[in-house]
Amino acid sequence: MAEIVRAEGNPDSDTGLPLGIGRWLPSRDATGFGELQILGTDTSENTLINAKSGKVTKLMVAKTPVASLQTDGLNFTKALSGPIFPAAAVITPFVTYAAGSAALTGRNNIIAAGAPTSAFVELPAATANVGKTLKLYNQGSNPVAIVPASGVINVSGALTPYSCTTLKTCTCEGLTTGVWGCSSTQ
């Protein structure tokens, strides 16, 4: 195994490989004298990419920028490029609500065309989904009631459904433990 060499003057940086856990691979700044900690690991063995405050982290392929990470989010350099998500799950809603039936299984979901007049789908438990966003496109001919598996939607009463009208996209986000926030758009 290669010997780990510590950077002079900075006990958190390594100049040799492999990097130690909780250590950073240093680089010089534009002046050639300052040190930037650019690549590292944490004690949970996650890979960390770092940029100096106010600077951009660029993701490149064959030395060509394809995306940049800034404090305002991830920006892609090509038109119509971006993350690719799995195909939407097609959901057939249930006529009578029963816990665990017609659960939304994907990040993007489509209500099957010809949904019944009284239709229900179920959000997963918000507890395990804090910070996650689920989308539901209702291509059916009737509104669909979105019911939480547990907790509330938009701080309504427990198990109160949210109505996703026909030909609308409804977005539900796990806000806190037991609370979903849902809204509709065209």
C-alpha positions in Angstrom: 0.0 0.0 0.0 1.2 3.5 -0.8 2.4 5.7 2.0 0.1 8.7 2.8 2.0 11.9 2.6 0.6 14.9 4.5 0.6 18.3 2.9 3.0 20.7 4.5 1.3 23.1 6.9 -2.2 21.6 6.5 -3.0 18.5 8.6 -6.3 17.9 6.8 -4.6 17.5 3.3 -2.7 14.6 1.8 -0.3 15.0 -1.2 -0.1 11.3 -1.9 -2.6 8.6 -2.8 -4.6 6.9 -1.5 -6.3 9.7 0.5 -6.9 9.0 4.1 -10.4 9.0 5.5 -11.5 12.6 6.4 -8.6 14.0 4.2 -8.5 16.3 1.2 -6.4 16.3 -2.0 -5.0 19.8 -2.3 -4.4 22.0 -5.4 -2.9 25.4 -5.8 -5.0 28.5 -6.3 -4.5 31.0 -9.2 -1.7 32.8 -7.4 0.2 29.5 -7.1 0.7 30.0 -3.3 -2.7 29.3 -1.7 -4.1 25.9 -1.2 -7.5 24.6 -2.4 -8.9 21.4 -0.9 -10.7 20.0 -4.0 -11.3 16.3 -3.5 -11.8 14.4 -0.3 -13.6 11.8 1.8 -15.4 11.9 5.0 -15.6 9.5 7.9 -18.7 7.8 6.3 -16.6 7.1 3.2 -18.5 9.6 1.0 -16.7 11.3 -1.8 -16.5 15.1 -1.5 -15.9 17.7 -4.2 -15.1 21.2 -3.0 -14.8 24.7 -4.5 -13.5 27.9 -3.0 -16.3 30.1 -1.6 -17.9 32.0 -4.4 -16.4 29.7 -7.1 -18.0 27.0 -9.3 -17.4 23.3 -9.3 -17.5 22.1 -12.9 -18.2 18.6 -14.0 -16.3 17.7 -17.2 -16.1 15.0 -19.8 -12.9 14.9 -21.9 -12.0 18.3 -20.4 -15.3 19.8 -21.7 -17.7 21.3 -19.1 -21.0 19.5 -19.1 -22.4 20.8 -15.8 -21.6 23.2 -13.0 -22.6 23.1 -9.4 -23.1 26.5 -7.8 -24.8 27.7 -4.6 -28.0 28.1 -6.6 -28.1 24.5 -7.9 -26.9 22.2 -10.7 -26.7 23.9 -14.1 -26.2 21.9 -17.4 -24.3 23.5 -20.3 -26.2 22.0 -23.2 -29.8 22.8 -24.1 -32.3 20.0 -23.1 -29.7 18.3 -21.0 -30.1 17.4 -17.4 -30.7 14.4 -15.1 -32.5 11.5 -16.7 -35.1 9.9 -14.5 -36.6 6.5 -14.8 -39.8 6.1 -16.9 -43.0 7.2 -15.1 -45.0 4.5 -13.3 -48.5 4.1 -14.6 -50.9 3.9 -11.7 -54.5 2.6 -11.8 -56.3 4.2 -9.0 -58.7 2.3 -6.7 -62.4 3.1 -6.6 -62.6 2.6 -2.8 -59.7 3.8 -0.7 -57.8 1.0 1.1 -54.5 1.6 2.8 -51.6 0.2 0.8 -53.6 0.0 -2.5 -52.6 2.1 -5.5 -49.5 3.4 -3.8 -47.3 5.8 -5.8 -44.2 3.8 -6.5 -42.0 6.1 -8.6 -40.7 9.7 -8.5 -42.9 10.4 -11.6 -46.4 8.8 -11.8 -49.1 8.8 -14.4 -52.8 8.1 -13.7 -54.1 5.6 -16.3 -56.5 7.1 -18.8 -60.1 6.3 -18.1 -59.8 6.5 -14.3 -63.0 5.9 -12.4 -65.2 8.7 -11.1 -64.2 8.0 -7.5 -60.4 7.4 -7.7 -57.8 7.2 -5.0 -54.0 6.9 -5.0 -51.7 6.8 -1.9 -48.5 8.7 -1.0 -45.9 6.7 0.8 -45.2 7.5 4.5 -43.8 11.1 4.7 -41.5 10.0 7.5 -39.1 8.1 5.1 -39.6 10.7 2.3 -38.7 14.1 3.9 -37.1 16.2 1.2 -38.3 14.0 -1.7 -40.6 15.1 -4.4 -43.2 12.9 -6.2 -45.1 14.0 -9.3 -48.4 12.7 -10.5 -49.9 13.5 -13.9 -53.6 12.9 -14.1 -54.4 11.9 -17.7 -57.7 10.4 -16.6 -61.0 11.9 -17.2 -61.8 12.5 -13.5 -60.1 14.0 -10.5 -58.0 11.7 -8.3 -57.8 11.9 -4.5 -54.2 11.7 -3.3 -54.2 10.2 0.3 -51.2 10.1 2.6 -50.3 6.6 3.9 -49.9 8.4 7.3 -49.7 12.0 8.4 -51.3 14.9 6.6 -51.2 16.8 3.3 -50.9 20.6 3.4 -51.5 20.6 7.2 -55.1 19.4 6.7 -56.7 16.8 9.0 -55.2 13.3 9.2 -55.7 11.3 6.0 -57.5 14.2 4.3 -57.0 13.7 0.5 -55.7 16.3 -1.9 -57.6 16.5 -5.2 -55.5 16.2 -8.4 -57.8 17.4 -11.2 -57.8 16.0 -14.7 -55.0 16.9 -17.1 -52.9 18.5 -14.3 -49.6 17.7 -12.8 -49.7 17.4 -9.0 -46.4 17.7 -7.1 -46.1 16.4 -3.5 -43.0 17.1 -1.4 -42.2 15.5 1.9 -41.8 18.6 4.1 -41.3 17.2 7.6 -42.0 14.0 9.4 -45.6 13.1 8.7 -46.4 16.2 6.5 -46.6 16.3 2.7 -47.1 19.5 0.8 -49.0 19.2 -2.5 -49.8 21.6 -5.3 -51.1 21.5 -8.9 -49.8 23.0 -12.2 -50.7 22.8 -15.8 
